[in-house]
Amino acid sequence: MVKAKFDTLPNLVYSVCQHYLDTKVAFRYKANGSWLDLYYRELWEKIENFALGLLSLGFKRNDRIALISENRLEWLFSDVAISLIGAITVPIFPTTSAKQIEFILNDCSAYGIVVLNQFQLNKIYQVHSNIPSLRHFIVFDNVSEENFDLSIKSFEEVAQIGRTSKDQVRRQEIVQSLLNSLKPEDICTLIYTSGTTGNPKGVVLTHNNIVSNVEASGKTINFGERDVFLSYLPWCHAYEHTVLYAAFSRGATIAIAESIDAISLNIKEIKPTLMTTVPRLLEIIRKRINAQMAKESALKRKIFDWACKIGKKYVEEKLSKKPSFITAKKYEVANNLVFSKMRAKFGVEDMRFVSGGAPLHPDVNYFFWALGYKVYEGYGLTEASPVVSVTREDDVEIGTVGKPLENVEVKIAEDEEILVRGPNVMRGYWNDMQATSEAIDEDGWLYTGDIGYITERGNLKITDRKKYIFVTSGGKNISPQLIENIINQSQYVDQCIIIGDNREYNTALILPNFEELKKLAEAIGIEYSSISELVSNEKIIKIIKNDIDRLQKDLSKFERVRKFALLTETFSIDNGELSPKLSIRRHVVEKKFADLIDQMYKFDDFQKEL
């Protein structure tokens, strides 16, 4: 493992590549149905060529270069190469609309843009005439230029320019000069927040912000040379961006997942030792397992339920103390009968997950620990590069997000807002001094907007977003994310939004899991001609009501959802209901369904109360 200290992202990548060269695989990726290997020497050559090509095209220090692509090696080559020449990467979600891209590129005065394919290029073509700063267009895949009046270059063309621009000695002199000229305080990347409540803000992250977080995260997650890290979360997001380089810095082999739909297959093929994830994937896996078990015989369901119950008890005892002899023996039976067989279906015996980006329901976490896969929770935000805290392997407290990284301070304000300070805290927001001063105080504390507390064991527990907490007309404080997280455990619920601000009681807009509803309808003999007819069926509503009632039985009376409405269409980015990172824009959804919400409070016969 590389022992050197890094102070900039390109120096980190260069040092690791020089350490391993051809002795170890850096990345694995799938092409034409087969997994291929990329070694460190070739990785650096690709970065170097593209960087020199960018210089030949006239790019210079501090130029903003946007990058729009799904995860692929060219994304990494571009990201590091842009930083190597002293320019600033502006990563953008591939799901971002043309109008949102136009705003971001104008806000940062982007000089160039690198995109994946024809689809992304089409979006740029729609708005490029409104972006006066934009001069260069680079595309990874081959595209048709017949309908474009732009000067477009392929990634390979730019790399070839760099490959042939200088003789070998001169090339190395230029690269070393570039590496030496970079400073920790230089801007590395400009990541725009998703803008769930308005236009996104550009988070300015320096090399020191990124590298300090990479180093501390790599130690805490405990990546090693023997690890195989399967990466499926978008690299344009601060979370996976930092973890990607954390794994890389410690010599782990990184496998690039084909897509979210291919995760199960890729796990069997790659047999990863570690994955970062968001709770939604874990929730989907658990729901699918439960749905499959519902089809089994009564005896098999009974054994499965018993195993899950014993598994949870075993994990609780194991994480808090040594499990009792009786519990350990019962778990051994449960493992032989149920969990070992489930792991065999996954195709990997031992695997760690690091979950972040949203709250993970404790029951989901217990399930995976009982299954034999350790799930560690992390917490962070883009403005903190982004990792703030991660569960420690020797101090797991399910329901918390662990302790702060070794170089990060956390304190709880009087109103329970979480404050963060450390080398990972952003320089500020791009061209927005007011927003910066509101986010970071004179002592360097970043106001996260999240509410939480420190447990007796010293772990951080997140309870909600400050801006989401509302007060009922009866004066009760409601944490909607807590309730949503509980209701989302229903196999019939895909997503839900809790309503109740200044209202007498809580209601919910529920986006059903349509596939499960269709299976349910078939099982109980319900005929329907449309989704609207399906979700308005009284038997369907009653079954969902009973499931939600079961899930929220431990909530206080004032927290419980008393009425709900089933929606007929999924949320989308195009309709403005989802941000590019697929977060629900609550204000948009509440405005769109205002009449439906009013009905839940106006008419007693709209739906029976829960």
VOVOKOL-441765 format. One record per residue (C-alpha): x, y, z; residue in three letters. Coordinates in steps of 0.25 Angstrom, whole numbers, padded with zeros to 4 digits, always signed. Layout:
<recs>
XYZala;...
</recs>
This chain:
<recs>
+0000+0000+0000met;+0005+0014-0003val;+0010+0021+0009lys;+0012+0035+0003ala;+0004+0047+0007lys;-0004+0054-0004phe;-0008+0068-0004asp;-0015+0069-0018thr;-0024+0059-0026leu;-0014+0057-0038pro;-0002+0055-0028asn;-0010+0044-0021leu;-0014+0037-0034val;+0000+0039-0040tyr;+0007+0033-0027ser;-0002+0021-0027val;+0000+0018-0041cys;+0015+0019-0040gln;+0015+0010-0028his;+0007-0001-0035tyr;+0010+0001-0050leu;+0007-0013-0056asp;+0007-0021-0043thr;-0007-0020-0040lys;-0021-0017-0046val;-0026-0004-0044ala;-0040-0005-0050phe;-0049-0016-0056arg;-0059-0012-0066tyr;-0069-0020-0075lys;-0069-0019-0090ala;-0076-0028-0100asn;-0080-0037-0089gly;-0066-0039-0083ser;-0059-0033-0071trp;-0046-0026-0075leu;-0034-0021-0067asp;-0027-0008-0066leu;-0014-0007-0060tyr;-0008+0006-0053tyr;+0002+0009-0063arg;-0008+0009-0075glu;-0018+0017-0066leu;-0008+0028-0064trp;-0004+0029-0078glu;-0019+0031-0082lys;-0019+0042-0072ile;-0006+0048-0077glu;-0010+0048-0091asn;-0024+0054-0089phe;-0018+0065-0080ala;-0007+0069-0091leu;-0018+0069-0101gly;-0026+0079-0093leu;-0014+0088-0092leu;-0012+0087-0107ser;-0027+0091-0109leu;-0024+0104-0101gly;-0030+0100-0087phe;-0023+0107-0076lys;-0023+0108-0061arg;-0036+0111-0054asn;-0044+0108-0067asp;-0057+0101-0063arg;-0060+0088-0071ile;-0073+0081-0069ala;-0074+0066-0069leu;-0087+0059-0072ile;-0086+0044-0073ser;-0090+0031-0066glu;-0079+0024-0059asn;-0068+0019-0069arg;-0053+0020-0069leu;-0053+0032-0078glu;-0060+0039-0067trp;-0048+0037-0058leu;-0038+0040-0068phe;-0045+0053-0071ser;-0047+0057-0056asp;-0032+0055-0052val;-0027+0061-0065ala;-0035+0073-0063ile;-0030+0075-0049ser;-0015+0072-0054leu;-0015+0084-0064ile;-0021+0093-0052gly;-0035+0094-0058ala;-0047+0091-0050ile;-0057+0079-0052thr;-0071+0082-0052val;-0078+0069-0051pro;-0093+0068-0055ile;-0103+0057-0053phe;-0106+0050-0067pro;-0121+0052-0063thr;-0120+0067-0062thr;-0129+0074-0072ser;-0124+0083-0083ala;-0130+0095-0076lys;-0123+0092-0063gln;-0110+0089-0070ile;-0111+0103-0077glu;-0113+0109-0063phe;-0100+0102-0057ile;-0091+0105-0069leu;-0095+0120-0069asn;-0094+0121-0054asp;-0079+0115-0054cys;-0076+0121-0068ser;-0072+0108-0074ala;-0061+0108-0085tyr;-0063+0094-0089gly;-0071+0082-0087ile;-0069+0067-0088val;-0081+0058-0090val;-0084+0043-0092leu;-0092+0041-0105asn;-0101+0047-0115gln;-0113+0048-0105phe;-0105+0057-0096gln;-0099+0065-0107leu;-0114+0067-0112asn;-0117+0074-0099lys;-0105+0083-0100ile;-0109+0086-0114tyr;-0122+0091-0110gln;-0116+0102-0101val;-0102+0104-0105his;-0105+0118-0112ser;-0110+0123-0098asn;-0096+0120-0092ile;-0086+0130-0097pro;-0074+0125-0090ser;-0075+0111-0096leu;-0065+0108-0107arg;-0061+0093-0107his;-0069+0080-0108phe;-0063+0067-0105ile;-0071+0053-0106val;-0067+0040-0101phe;-0075+0032-0112asp;-0076+0034-0127asn;-0087+0043-0131val;-0093+0049-0143ser;-0089+0063-0146glu;-0098+0065-0158glu;-0108+0073-0151asn;-0098+0081-0142phe;-0091+0094-0145asp;-0082+0091-0133leu;-0067+0088-0134ser;-0068+0074-0127ile;-0056+0065-0124lys;-0056+0051-0118ser;-0049+0047-0106phe;-0039+0039-0114glu;-0036+0051-0123glu;-0032+0059-0111val;-0024+0048-0105ala;-0017+0046-0119gln;-0013+0061-0119ile;-0007+0059-0105gly;+0000+0046-0109arg;+0007+0052-0121thr;+0009+0066-0116ser;+0023+0065-0110lys;+0034+0055-0109asp;+0035+0046-0097gln;+0045+0054-0089val;+0038+0067-0091arg;+0025+0061-0088arg;+0030+0056-0074gln;+0036+0070-0072glu;+0022+0076-0074ile;+0015+0066-0066val;+0024+0068-0054gln;+0023+0083-0055ser;+0008+0082-0055leu;+0008+0073-0043leu;+0018+0082-0036asn;+0010+0094-0039ser;-0003+0090-0032leu;-0006+0095-0018lys;-0015+0089-0007pro;-0023+0102-0007glu;-0026+0101-0022asp;-0040+0098-0026ile;-0042+0084-0030cys;-0056+0082-0034thr;-0069+0090-0034leu;-0081+0081-0030ile;-0095+0087-0031tyr;-0105+0083-0021thr;-0117+0076-0026ser;-0126+0088-0023gly;-0138+0082-0017thr;-0144+0095-0013thr;-0139+0104-0024gly;-0127+0106-0033asn;-0115+0098-0030pro;-0103+0105-0023lys;-0088+0102-0027gly;-0080+0096-0016val;-0066+0100-0017val;-0057+0088-0012leu;-0041+0090-0012thr;-0031+0079-0014his;-0029+0079+0001asn;-0044+0078+0004asn;-0044+0065-0005ile;-0031+0059-0002val;-0033+0061+0013ser;-0046+0054+0012asn;-0041+0043+0003val;-0030+0040+0013glu;-0039+0040+0026ala;-0050+0032+0019ser;-0040+0021+0013gly;-0035+0019+0027lys;-0048+0018+0034thr;-0055+0009+0024ile;-0042+0001+0024asn;-0040-0001+0009phe;-0028-0010+0006gly;-0020-0016-0006glu;-0029-0029-0005arg;-0042-0022-0006asp;-0050-0022-0018val;-0059-0010-0018phe;-0072-0011-0027leu;-0076+0003-0031ser;-0090+0006-0036tyr;-0093+0020-0030leu;-0091+0032-0039pro;-0077+0038-0039trp;-0082+0051-0041cys;-0088+0051-0027his;-0079+0055-0016ala;-0081+0042-0008tyr;-0076+0032-0018glu;-0066+0042-0024his;-0059+0042-0010thr;-0061+0028-0007val;-0056+0024-0021leu;-0042+0031-0019tyr;-0042+0026-0005ala;-0042+0012-0010ala;-0032+0015-0021phe;-0023+0022-0011ser;-0022+0009-0003arg;-0019+0000-0014gly;-0033-0007-0015ala;-0037-0012-0029thr;-0049-0004-0034ile;-0060-0011-0042ala;-0070-0002-0050ile;-0084-0008-0050ala;-0091-0008-0063glu;-0104-0002-0057ser;-0113-0002-0046ile;-0121-0013-0053asp;-0109-0022-0054ala;-0104-0021-0039ile;-0108-0035-0036ser;-0101-0041-0048leu;-0089-0033-0045asn;-0088-0037-0031ile;-0088-0051-0035lys;-0077-0049-0046glu;-0068-0040-0038ile;-0070-0045-0024lys;-0067-0031-0017pro;-0063-0030-0003thr;-0069-0016-0002leu;-0079-0007-0008met;-0084+0007-0005thr;-0099+0008-0006thr;-0112+0016-0003val;-0123+0010+0006pro;-0132+0009-0006arg;-0124-0003-0012leu;-0124-0010+0001leu;-0139-0008+0003glu;-0142-0013-0011ile;-0134-0025-0008ile;-0141-0028+0005arg;-0154-0026-0001lys;-0151-0035-0013arg;-0147-0046-0003ile;-0160-0044+0005asn;-0168-0044-0007ala;-0162-0057-0012gln;-0164-0064+0002met;-0178-0060+0001ala;-0180-0070-0010lys;-0174-0081-0002glu;-0181-0092+0006ser;-0186-0088+0020ala;-0175-0096+0026leu;-0164-0089+0019lys;-0170-0076+0022arg;-0170-0080+0037lys;-0156-0084+0037ile;-0151-0071+0029phe;-0159-0062+0039asp;-0153-0070+0051trp;-0139-0069+0045ala;-0140-0054+0043cys;-0145-0052+0058lys;-0133-0060+0063ile;-0124-0053+0054gly;-0128-0040+0059lys;-0127-0044+0073lys;-0113-0050+0070tyr;-0108-0037+0064val;-0113-0029+0075glu;-0106-0037+0085glu;-0093-0038+0077lys;-0092-0023+0075leu;-0095-0019+0089ser;-0088-0031+0096lys;-0085-0046+0094lys;-0097-0053+0089pro;-0103-0064+0099ser;-0099-0078+0096phe;-0114-0081+0093ile;-0116-0070+0084thr;-0103-0073+0077ala;-0107-0088+0075lys;-0121-0084+0070lys;-0114-0074+0060tyr;-0105-0085+0055glu;-0117-0093+0051val;-0124-0081+0045ala;-0111-0079+0037asn;-0111-0093+0032asn;-0125-0094+0028leu;-0127-0080+0023val;-0116-0070+0022phe;-0105-0078+0016ser;-0115-0082+0005lys;-0118-0067+0002met;-0103-0064+0002arg;-0101-0075-0008ala;-0112-0068-0017lys;-0105-0055-0016phe;-0092-0062-0021gly;-0083-0056-0010val;-0080-0061+0004glu;-0075-0049+0011asp;-0077-0034+0007met;-0078-0021+0014arg;-0087-0009+0010phe;-0085+0005+0014val;-0099+0012+0013ser;-0101+0027+0012gly;-0109+0038+0005gly;-0122+0035+0013ala;-0126+0029+0026pro;-0126+0014+0026leu;-0137+0007+0034his;-0131-0001+0046pro;-0139-0013+0042asp;-0133-0013+0028val;-0119-0012+0035asn;-0122-0024+0044tyr;-0127-0032+0033phe;-0114-0031+0025phe;-0105-0033+0038trp;-0113-0046+0041ala;-0111-0050+0026leu;-0096-0049+0028gly;-0094-0036+0021tyr;-0089-0025+0030lys;-0095-0011+0027val;-0088+0001+0032tyr;-0095+0015+0031glu;-0089+0028+0028gly;-0093+0042+0028tyr;-0089+0054+0020gly;-0092+0066+0010leu;-0086+0072-0002thr;-0082+0084+0006glu;-0073+0075+0014ala;-0066+0067+0002ser;-0075+0060+0007pro;-0072+0050+0018val;-0074+0054+0032val;-0076+0041+0040ser;-0076+0026+0038val;-0079+0014+0046thr;-0066+0008+0052arg;-0065-0007+0050glu;-0062-0009+0065asp;-0073+0000+0070asp;-0086-0002+0062val;-0098+0004+0068glu;-0110+0001+0058ile;-0118+0014+0055gly;-0106+0023+0056thr;-0096+0028+0046val;-0084+0025+0054gly;-0073+0035+0059lys;-0067+0047+0052pro;-0055+0044+0043leu;-0042+0046+0051glu;-0040+0060+0045asn;-0054+0065+0046val;-0061+0072+0058glu;-0076+0071+0060val;-0084+0078+0070lys;-0099+0080+0073ile;-0105+0094+0073ala;-0116+0098+0083glu;-0127+0095+0073asp;-0121+0082+0070glu;-0115+0085+0057glu;-0102+0078+0054ile;-0090+0086+0052leu;-0077+0082+0045val;-0063+0087+0044arg;-0050+0082+0038gly;-0041+0082+0026pro;-0053+0076+0018asn;-0062+0088+0019val;-0064+0095+0006met;-0058+0108+0002arg;-0072+0113+0000gly;-0082+0114-0011tyr;-0078+0119-0025trp;-0081+0134-0027asn;-0090+0134-0015asp;-0084+0141-0003met;-0097+0142+0005gln;-0101+0128+0004ala;-0086+0124+0008thr;-0087+0133+0020ser;-0100+0127+0024glu;-0095+0113+0023ala;-0081+0115+0030ile;-0079+0124+0042asp;-0067+0132+0046glu;-0061+0120+0054asp;-0062+0111+0042gly;-0074+0103+0046trp;-0083+0098+0035leu;-0097+0098+0038tyr;-0102+0085+0031thr;-0117+0087+0032gly;-0119+0073+0038asp;-0124+0070+0052ile;-0118+0060+0061gly;-0111+0057+0074tyr;-0099+0049+0080ile;-0103+0036+0087thr;-0097+0031+0100glu;-0087+0023+0092arg;-0082+0035+0085gly;-0089+0032+0071asn;-0096+0042+0063leu;-0111+0040+0060lys;-0118+0048+0050ile;-0133+0050+0052thr;-0137+0059+0041asp;-0134+0071+0032arg;-0137+0084+0039lys;-0145+0090+0028lys;-0154+0078+0027tyr;-0158+0078+0041ile;-0172+0083+0043phe;-0182+0086+0054val;-0196+0082+0054thr;-0208+0091+0057ser;-0208+0084+0071gly;-0193+0089+0073gly;-0187+0075+0071lys;-0173+0075+0064asn;-0173+0065+0053ile;-0160+0058+0047ser;-0166+0054+0033pro;-0154+0046+0029gln;-0155+0037+0041leu;-0169+0033+0038ile;-0166+0032+0023glu;-0155+0023+0026asn;-0165+0014+0033ile;-0176+0014+0023ile;-0166+0011+0012asn;-0163-0002+0018gln;-0177-0007+0012ser;-0175-0016+0000gln;-0187-0009-0006tyr;-0180+0005-0005val;-0169+0011-0014asp;-0169+0025-0008gln;-0177+0033+0001cys;-0177+0048+0005ile;-0183+0052+0019ile;-0192+0064+0020ile;-0196+0071+0032gly;-0190+0085+0034asp;-0200+0094+0042asn;-0210+0083+0040arg;-0219+0075+0050glu;-0213+0062+0047tyr;-0203+0055+0037asn;-0206+0050+0023thr;-0198+0043+0012ala;-0196+0043-0003leu;-0192+0029-0006ile;-0186+0025-0019leu;-0189+0010-0019pro;-0180-0001-0024asn;-0189-0004-0036phe;-0182-0018-0039glu;-0186-0022-0025glu;-0200-0017-0026leu;-0202-0024-0040lys;-0197-0037-0033lys;-0207-0035-0022leu;-0219-0032-0031ala;-0216-0045-0038glu;-0215-0053-0025ala;-0228-0048-0020ile;-0235-0048-0033gly;-0237-0033-0035ile;-0239-0029-0050glu;-0236-0015-0054tyr;-0234-0007-0068ser;-0225+0004-0063ser;-0215+0008-0052ile;-0225+0018-0047ser;-0236+0007-0045glu;-0225-0002-0038leu;-0221+0008-0028val;-0236+0012-0025ser;-0240-0002-0022asn;-0245-0003-0008glu;-0239-0017-0005lys;-0225-0011-0010ile;-0227+0001-0001ile;-0231-0007+0011lys;-0219-0017+0009ile;-0209-0005+0008ile;-0216+0002+0020lys;-0214-0011+0029asn;-0199-0012+0025asp;-0197+0003+0028ile;-0204+0001+0041asp;-0195-0010+0045arg;-0183-0002+0042leu;-0186+0010+0050gln;-0192+0003+0062lys;-0180+0008+0070asp;-0181+0023+0066leu;-0188+0033+0076ser;-0203+0035+0072lys;-0200+0049+0067phe;-0189+0044+0058glu;-0197+0034+0051arg;-0202+0036+0037val;-0218+0036+0038arg;-0221+0037+0023lys;-0214+0034+0010phe;-0215+0036-0005ala;-0210+0026-0015leu;-0203+0033-0027leu;-0204+0027-0041thr;-0191+0032-0048glu;-0177+0031-0043thr;-0169+0044-0040phe;-0160+0049-0051ser;-0148+0059-0053ile;-0155+0064-0066asp;-0167+0068-0058asn;-0159+0075-0047gly;-0163+0065-0036glu;-0149+0059-0035leu;-0135+0066-0034ser;-0124+0060-0043pro;-0120+0051-0032lys;-0134+0046-0031leu;-0138+0053-0018ser;-0152+0057-0016ile;-0155+0072-0018arg;-0165+0073-0007arg;-0170+0087-0011his;-0172+0083-0025val;-0180+0070-0021val;-0188+0077-0011glu;-0192+0088-0020lys;-0196+0079-0032lys;-0205+0070-0023phe;-0210+0082-0014ala;-0225+0078-0018asp;-0222+0064-0014leu;-0216+0068-0001ile;-0228+0077+0002asp;-0237+0066+0000gln;-0231+0057+0010met;-0233+0068+0021tyr;-0247+0073+0015lys;-0255+0061+0013phe;-0257+0050+0023asp;-0262+0040+0013asp;-0250+0042+0004phe;-0243+0030+0011gln;-0245+0023+0024lys;-0236+0028+0035glu;-0224+0019+0039leu;
</recs>
